[in-house]
Amino acid sequence: MALVTPTAPPNPDSHLDDDVRLIDEIRDFWRQFFVAAFNPYRPERHYMRGPGPAWRAKHGGNAEPHD
């Protein structure tokens, strides 16, 4: 014997909810993309590139740093 369960009648506005949700997702994607792509902070410009003057004064001007 098959069991038939009643289902809710289709909501004519459900496709509008799906469209709004899709538009929101697209908007969020582009917002995150622009934030990431045009972020002015570039950490690679701020990392230390080698020993500075204090290290050279302590170890001598011609000393090579140890890796």
RAUR-V165524 format. One record per pair of residues at least 4 apart in sequence whose C-alpha atoms are under 8 Angstrom apart, sorted by the first residue. I is the first residue (numbers start at 0). GAP is how many residues later the second one is. If there is no record, write none. Layout:
# RAUR-V165524
i->(I:I)
gap->(GAP:GAP)
This chain:
# RAUR-V165524
i->(9:12:13:14:15:16:17:18:19:20:21:22:23:24:25:26:27:28:29:30:31:32:33:33:34:41:42:50:50:50:51:52:53:54:55:55:55:55:56:58)
gap->(4:4:4:4:4:4:4:4:4:4:4:4:4:4:4:4:4:4:4:4:4:4:4:5:4:4:4:4:5:14:4:4:4:4:4:5:6:7:4:4)
